[in-house]
Amino acid sequence: MHPVMLLPDHADTSELRQALWRHRIGHRITDEADGQLLWIADPRQQGELTALVEQWKQGEPLALQQTTKHPRSMAHSFASLRQVPVTSLMIVFSLVVFALIEVLGNQLIVALTIVPVGISGGELSFGNLSQMLASGQVWRLLSPAFLHFGLMHLIFNLMWVWYFGRQVEALQGSRTMLLLLIVAGIGANIAQYMTGTVLFGGMSGVVYALLAHVWLMSRRVPQSGFFVPQMLVVFMLGWMVFTMTGVAGSVGFGNVANEAHLGGLLVGLVTGWYYSSRRLKNS
């Protein structure tokens, strides 16, 4: 997020915000000591934003106006993806893996689980993580994050990866986003593996790390541009607690990688505290 201009204190900005969203201009308005600060996600849209603000100040109706830049929408979408390459690749790779499972089946799943899974004597048998790492199969520490066993599981996770990942990568860079993916993914997978579970997958641990990271940044450094609705935080933490109870399984949600969620959350709290402390120290 990038600060653009101060709006009058206590002014009703609801119509302006509707118009900005209608024009697909990502933004945020924060309350500051000297007024309401308007932020923009993509600085290239600042000219369009400024024009809308001027119309709003003059009392012209904005909510019913439609953007006329449809021919640029596809190009703009690709430009947005290029701005967050790590987040985009996380989503693309997860989609590709999900599609390939339909073609390759268990062969691909076994290649990506944290340890190899097989059948011996009519029963499931599992490899040893230490032996796998010693043989050079280090990708298994992270690869379960890209495994999803259902369409809703996939959509739910990738939706939040896009929501939180774009903020981290746009405001802190691709290197930080990649570091979060690796540390949170490995941390969540190991946390789940330590409970004795080997057949698991999903980006949920990374999602909870991103949630905690963005939340701490927004709370401790409000001017950083990070934002997450408080009710979303309550919902996702409540969901994590709910899935830890026996009620979740009894109503059809199946097995949930609860330890991966908790492990990812702890990683995000650590990274959020670290980066927000650095920002406060340098300010």
Residue pairs with C-beta under 8 A, 6 or more apart in sequence:
1 28
1 39
1 40
1 41
1 167
1 170
1 171
1 224
1 225
1 226
1 227
2 39
2 40
2 41
2 43
2 225
3 37
3 38
3 39
3 223
4 38
4 39
4 40
4 46
4 49
4 50
5 37
5 38
5 50
5 53
6 32
6 34
6 35
6 36
6 37
6 38
7 13
7 29
7 35
7 36
7 37
7 38
7 53
8 35
8 36
9 34
9 35
9 36
11 36
13 29
13 36
15 56
15 61
15 62
15 63
16 52
16 53
16 56
16 62
17 27
17 29
18 62
18 63
19 52
19 56
19 62
19 63
19 65
20 27
20 49
20 52
22 63
22 65
22 66
22 67
23 48
23 52
23 65
23 67
24 67
24 73
24 76
25 40
25 41
25 42
25 45
25 48
25 49
25 52
26 40
26 41
26 42
26 45
27 38
27 39
27 40
27 41
27 49
28 38
28 39
28 41
28 225
28 227
29 36
29 37
29 38
29 39
30 36
30 37
30 39
30 222
30 223
31 37
38 49
38 53
39 225
40 46
40 49
41 170
42 80
42 83
52 62
55 62
56 62
81 88
82 88
83 169
83 170
84 165
84 166
84 169
84 170
84 174
84 177
85 169
85 174
86 165
86 169
86 174
86 177
86 178
86 181
87 161
87 162
87 165
87 166
87 168
87 169
87 177
90 161
90 165
90 181
90 203
90 206
91 158
91 161
91 162
93 146
94 146
94 148
94 154
94 157
94 158
94 161
94 203
95 154
95 158
97 108
97 112
97 146
97 147
97 148
98 148
98 154
100 108
101 108
101 109
101 147
109 117
109 147
109 201
110 116
110 117
110 118
111 143
112 140
112 143
112 144
112 146
112 147
112 201
113 140
113 143
113 144
113 147
113 198
113 199
113 200
113 201
114 129
114 140
114 141
114 143
114 144
114 189
114 192
114 193
114 198
114 200
115 126
115 127
115 128
115 129
115 132
115 140
115 193
115 198
116 126
116 127
116 132
117 124
117 125
117 126
117 127
117 198
117 199
118 124
118 125
118 126
119 125
124 199
126 198
129 140
129 193
132 140
133 140
133 141
141 185
141 186
141 189
141 190
142 181
142 182
142 185
142 186
142 189
144 189
144 192
144 200
144 201
144 202
145 181
145 185
145 188
145 189
145 201
145 202
145 203
145 205
145 206
146 201
146 203
147 200
147 201
147 202
148 154
148 157
148 201
148 202
148 203
149 201
149 202
153 202
157 202
157 203
157 204
157 207
158 203
160 207
160 210
160 211
160 236
161 203
161 206
161 207
161 210
164 207
164 210
164 211
164 213
164 214
164 228
165 177
165 210
167 214
167 225
167 226
167 227
168 176
168 177
168 180
168 210
168 213
168 214
169 176
169 177
171 217
171 224
171 225
171 226
172 275
176 275
179 271
180 206
180 209
180 210
180 213
180 267
180 268
180 271
181 206
183 209
183 267
183 271
184 205
184 206
184 208
184 209
184 210
184 264
184 267
184 268
184 271
185 203
185 205
185 206
187 205
187 209
187 263
187 264
187 266
187 267
188 204
188 205
188 206
188 208
188 209
188 257
188 259
188 260
188 261
188 263
188 264
188 267
189 200
189 205
189 260
189 263
190 263
191 205
191 259
191 260
191 262
191 263
191 264
192 200
192 205
192 257
192 259
192 260
192 263
194 259
195 259
197 257
197 259
200 255
200 257
200 260
201 257
202 257
202 260
204 257
204 260
204 261
204 264
205 257
205 260
205 261
205 263
205 264
205 267
206 264
207 264
208 236
208 240
208 261
208 262
208 264
208 265
208 268
209 264
209 265
209 267
209 268
209 271
210 268
211 228
211 233
211 236
211 265
211 268
212 264
212 265
212 266
212 267
212 268
212 269
212 272
213 268
213 269
213 271
213 272
213 275
214 226
214 227
214 228
214 272
215 228
215 233
215 272
216 268
216 269
216 272
216 273
216 276
217 224
217 226
217 272
217 275
217 276
217 279
218 224
218 226
218 227
218 228
220 272
220 273
220 276
220 277
220 279
220 280
221 276
221 279
221 280
221 283
224 276
224 279
240 258
240 261
240 262
240 265
242 248
243 253
243 256
243 258
243 261
244 256
244 258
248 256
249 255
